[in-house]
Structures are given as C-alpha cells and as structure tokens.
Amino acid sequence: MPWLVLYHPEAIVELNALPGELRPRGGRSRWRAFYSGVGAAFVVGSIGPEAGVNRRGFNRAVAAAEERIKEVEEE
C-alpha cells in the first residue's frame, strides 16, 4: 500500500533550495525532512539541516514544521 505524502508549500520551497538530493547516501545527508502523520497522510512541514551539522538551523526547522503541520491539522 503506497503512502500519501503531502508537502507544505514552504517545505517545497526549502526542498527546491537544497544543493543536491535529499538523503542521497543512505541517510548520511546533511539535510532531512521534518514530518508528521495527519489523518491518512504524512505531511512534510519543513526541510532543514541535521542537528550535528547545524543545531540552530535544526531547531528552527523543527519549530517551523510543528507550526506548519498544526496549520494543516486545523484546516
């Protein structure tokens, strides 16, 4: 059974700004998607750096994902 994955519009902008593929080396990428399940779908709220690479950027991406996903849940 395929999974339904939706992207918040701002996460699409962040994804398109990445220098290369997301997780191209079996999980050893500097970037990650922050997502949560909403109903029968997974919603990608933001794209940001790994914590070990950029802790502040990671924290900002997590906060943005939480806020954006909450918006989707309220719709």
PyMOL CGO cylinders between C-alpha atoms (Angstrom):
from pymol import cmd
from pymol.cgo import CYLINDER

trace = [
    CYLINDER, 0.00, 0.00, 0.00, 1.54, 3.35, -1.01, 0.3, 1, 1, 1, 1, 1, 1,
    CYLINDER, 1.54, 3.35, -1.01, 1.87, 6.17, 1.48, 0.3, 1, 1, 1, 1, 1, 1,
    CYLINDER, 1.87, 6.17, 1.48, 0.29, 9.54, 0.81, 0.3, 1, 1, 1, 1, 1, 1,
    CYLINDER, 0.29, 9.54, 0.81, 2.93, 12.24, 1.37, 0.3, 1, 1, 1, 1, 1, 1,
    CYLINDER, 2.93, 12.24, 1.37, 1.98, 15.90, 1.22, 0.3, 1, 1, 1, 1, 1, 1,
    CYLINDER, 1.98, 15.90, 1.22, 4.34, 18.87, 1.35, 0.3, 1, 1, 1, 1, 1, 1,
    CYLINDER, 4.34, 18.87, 1.35, 3.56, 22.19, 2.98, 0.3, 1, 1, 1, 1, 1, 1,
    CYLINDER, 3.56, 22.19, 2.98, 4.13, 24.89, 0.32, 0.3, 1, 1, 1, 1, 1, 1,
    CYLINDER, 4.13, 24.89, 0.32, 7.01, 26.39, 2.30, 0.3, 1, 1, 1, 1, 1, 1,
    CYLINDER, 7.01, 26.39, 2.30, 8.64, 22.95, 2.60, 0.3, 1, 1, 1, 1, 1, 1,
    CYLINDER, 8.64, 22.95, 2.60, 8.57, 22.70, -1.20, 0.3, 1, 1, 1, 1, 1, 1,
    CYLINDER, 8.57, 22.70, -1.20, 10.47, 26.00, -1.41, 0.3, 1, 1, 1, 1, 1, 1,
    CYLINDER, 10.47, 26.00, -1.41, 13.03, 24.66, 1.08, 0.3, 1, 1, 1, 1, 1, 1,
    CYLINDER, 13.03, 24.66, 1.08, 13.33, 21.37, -0.82, 0.3, 1, 1, 1, 1, 1, 1,
    CYLINDER, 13.33, 21.37, -0.82, 13.91, 23.16, -4.12, 0.3, 1, 1, 1, 1, 1, 1,
    CYLINDER, 13.91, 23.16, -4.12, 16.65, 25.27, -2.49, 0.3, 1, 1, 1, 1, 1, 1,
    CYLINDER, 16.65, 25.27, -2.49, 18.73, 22.22, -1.50, 0.3, 1, 1, 1, 1, 1, 1,
    CYLINDER, 18.73, 22.22, -1.50, 22.07, 21.86, -3.27, 0.3, 1, 1, 1, 1, 1, 1,
    CYLINDER, 22.07, 21.86, -3.27, 21.50, 18.15, -4.06, 0.3, 1, 1, 1, 1, 1, 1,
    CYLINDER, 21.50, 18.15, -4.06, 19.25, 15.19, -3.41, 0.3, 1, 1, 1, 1, 1, 1,
    CYLINDER, 19.25, 15.19, -3.41, 17.62, 14.71, 0.00, 0.3, 1, 1, 1, 1, 1, 1,
    CYLINDER, 17.62, 14.71, 0.00, 19.24, 11.76, 1.79, 0.3, 1, 1, 1, 1, 1, 1,
    CYLINDER, 19.24, 11.76, 1.79, 21.32, 10.63, -1.20, 0.3, 1, 1, 1, 1, 1, 1,
    CYLINDER, 21.32, 10.63, -1.20, 23.77, 8.45, 0.75, 0.3, 1, 1, 1, 1, 1, 1,
    CYLINDER, 23.77, 8.45, 0.75, 21.60, 6.05, 2.72, 0.3, 1, 1, 1, 1, 1, 1,
    CYLINDER, 21.60, 6.05, 2.72, 20.72, 8.52, 5.45, 0.3, 1, 1, 1, 1, 1, 1,
    CYLINDER, 20.72, 8.52, 5.45, 24.10, 10.25, 5.74, 0.3, 1, 1, 1, 1, 1, 1,
    CYLINDER, 24.10, 10.25, 5.74, 22.91, 13.53, 4.27, 0.3, 1, 1, 1, 1, 1, 1,
    CYLINDER, 22.91, 13.53, 4.27, 23.29, 16.95, 5.84, 0.3, 1, 1, 1, 1, 1, 1,
    CYLINDER, 23.29, 16.95, 5.84, 19.56, 17.57, 5.23, 0.3, 1, 1, 1, 1, 1, 1,
    CYLINDER, 19.56, 17.57, 5.23, 16.35, 16.00, 6.43, 0.3, 1, 1, 1, 1, 1, 1,
    CYLINDER, 16.35, 16.00, 6.43, 12.59, 16.27, 6.11, 0.3, 1, 1, 1, 1, 1, 1,
    CYLINDER, 12.59, 16.27, 6.11, 10.56, 17.04, 9.23, 0.3, 1, 1, 1, 1, 1, 1,
    CYLINDER, 10.56, 17.04, 9.23, 7.14, 15.45, 9.01, 0.3, 1, 1, 1, 1, 1, 1,
    CYLINDER, 7.14, 15.45, 9.01, 4.21, 14.08, 10.95, 0.3, 1, 1, 1, 1, 1, 1,
    CYLINDER, 4.21, 14.08, 10.95, 1.19, 11.93, 10.30, 0.3, 1, 1, 1, 1, 1, 1,
    CYLINDER, 1.19, 11.93, 10.30, -2.03, 13.85, 9.71, 0.3, 1, 1, 1, 1, 1, 1,
    CYLINDER, -2.03, 13.85, 9.71, -5.01, 11.61, 9.13, 0.3, 1, 1, 1, 1, 1, 1,
    CYLINDER, -5.01, 11.61, 9.13, -4.10, 9.06, 6.47, 0.3, 1, 1, 1, 1, 1, 1,
    CYLINDER, -4.10, 9.06, 6.47, -1.17, 11.13, 5.14, 0.3, 1, 1, 1, 1, 1, 1,
    CYLINDER, -1.17, 11.13, 5.14, 2.30, 12.19, 6.13, 0.3, 1, 1, 1, 1, 1, 1,
    CYLINDER, 2.30, 12.19, 6.13, 2.81, 15.95, 5.93, 0.3, 1, 1, 1, 1, 1, 1,
    CYLINDER, 2.81, 15.95, 5.93, 6.33, 17.31, 5.38, 0.3, 1, 1, 1, 1, 1, 1,
    CYLINDER, 6.33, 17.31, 5.38, 6.36, 20.57, 7.31, 0.3, 1, 1, 1, 1, 1, 1,
    CYLINDER, 6.36, 20.57, 7.31, 9.90, 21.68, 6.61, 0.3, 1, 1, 1, 1, 1, 1,
    CYLINDER, 9.90, 21.68, 6.61, 13.30, 20.71, 5.25, 0.3, 1, 1, 1, 1, 1, 1,
    CYLINDER, 13.30, 20.71, 5.25, 16.35, 21.57, 7.33, 0.3, 1, 1, 1, 1, 1, 1,
    CYLINDER, 16.35, 21.57, 7.33, 19.85, 20.60, 8.38, 0.3, 1, 1, 1, 1, 1, 1,
    CYLINDER, 19.85, 20.60, 8.38, 20.80, 17.66, 10.57, 0.3, 1, 1, 1, 1, 1, 1,
    CYLINDER, 20.80, 17.66, 10.57, 21.35, 18.62, 14.21, 0.3, 1, 1, 1, 1, 1, 1,
    CYLINDER, 21.35, 18.62, 14.21, 25.00, 17.58, 14.12, 0.3, 1, 1, 1, 1, 1, 1,
    CYLINDER, 25.00, 17.58, 14.12, 25.63, 19.91, 11.20, 0.3, 1, 1, 1, 1, 1, 1,
    CYLINDER, 25.63, 19.91, 11.20, 23.71, 23.00, 12.31, 0.3, 1, 1, 1, 1, 1, 1,
    CYLINDER, 23.71, 23.00, 12.31, 21.92, 22.82, 15.68, 0.3, 1, 1, 1, 1, 1, 1,
    CYLINDER, 21.92, 22.82, 15.68, 20.28, 26.25, 15.37, 0.3, 1, 1, 1, 1, 1, 1,
    CYLINDER, 20.28, 26.25, 15.37, 19.05, 25.51, 11.85, 0.3, 1, 1, 1, 1, 1, 1,
    CYLINDER, 19.05, 25.51, 11.85, 17.75, 22.15, 13.04, 0.3, 1, 1, 1, 1, 1, 1,
    CYLINDER, 17.75, 22.15, 13.04, 15.83, 23.78, 15.89, 0.3, 1, 1, 1, 1, 1, 1,
    CYLINDER, 15.83, 23.78, 15.89, 14.35, 26.38, 13.51, 0.3, 1, 1, 1, 1, 1, 1,
    CYLINDER, 14.35, 26.38, 13.51, 13.30, 23.68, 11.06, 0.3, 1, 1, 1, 1, 1, 1,
    CYLINDER, 13.30, 23.68, 11.06, 11.64, 21.61, 13.79, 0.3, 1, 1, 1, 1, 1, 1,
    CYLINDER, 11.64, 21.61, 13.79, 9.74, 24.66, 15.08, 0.3, 1, 1, 1, 1, 1, 1,
    CYLINDER, 9.74, 24.66, 15.08, 8.67, 25.60, 11.54, 0.3, 1, 1, 1, 1, 1, 1,
    CYLINDER, 8.67, 25.60, 11.54, 7.49, 22.04, 10.85, 0.3, 1, 1, 1, 1, 1, 1,
    CYLINDER, 7.49, 22.04, 10.85, 5.47, 21.92, 14.05, 0.3, 1, 1, 1, 1, 1, 1,
    CYLINDER, 5.47, 21.92, 14.05, 3.79, 25.24, 13.26, 0.3, 1, 1, 1, 1, 1, 1,
    CYLINDER, 3.79, 25.24, 13.26, 3.09, 24.41, 9.61, 0.3, 1, 1, 1, 1, 1, 1,
    CYLINDER, 3.09, 24.41, 9.61, 1.76, 20.93, 10.37, 0.3, 1, 1, 1, 1, 1, 1,
    CYLINDER, 1.76, 20.93, 10.37, -0.51, 22.39, 13.03, 0.3, 1, 1, 1, 1, 1, 1,
    CYLINDER, -0.51, 22.39, 13.03, -1.91, 24.73, 10.32, 0.3, 1, 1, 1, 1, 1, 1,
    CYLINDER, -1.91, 24.73, 10.32, -2.66, 21.70, 8.13, 0.3, 1, 1, 1, 1, 1, 1,
    CYLINDER, -2.66, 21.70, 8.13, -4.34, 19.85, 11.01, 0.3, 1, 1, 1, 1, 1, 1,
    CYLINDER, -4.34, 19.85, 11.01, -6.59, 22.86, 11.66, 0.3, 1, 1, 1, 1, 1, 1,
    CYLINDER, -6.59, 22.86, 11.66, -7.79, 23.00, 8.02, 0.3, 1, 1, 1, 1, 1, 1,
]
cmd.load_cgo(trace, "trace")
